[in-house]
Amino acid sequence: MRGRVQGVGFRNYVQRAAANLALTGYARNLDDGRVEVYAAGTEEDLSQLARFVHQGPRWAEVHAVEEQEAEVRSYSAFLID
């Protein structure tokens, strides 16, 4: 995600949404100011998470979201990295 997505609780917001959807993966800040999210789960649940990510938490300003398929990795929960 690009925009004002660091320092506004974005990773915690994504973690709560992902946990509610029983998704696994992570959310982490990148050095260039973006946030990277990797999530694994059903297509329906991933679509729901994408809607949350596009909106963002109250103080965020999401300007762009890049979505792509990725190699499936095994996580036991949804982590903040």
Secondary structure as UniProt FT lines:
FT   STRAND          2..4
FT   HELIX           10..20
FT   TURN            21..22
FT   STRAND          24..29
FT   TURN            31..32
FT   STRAND          35..40
FT   HELIX           43..55
FT   TURN            58..59
FT   STRAND          61..64
FT   STRAND          78..80
//
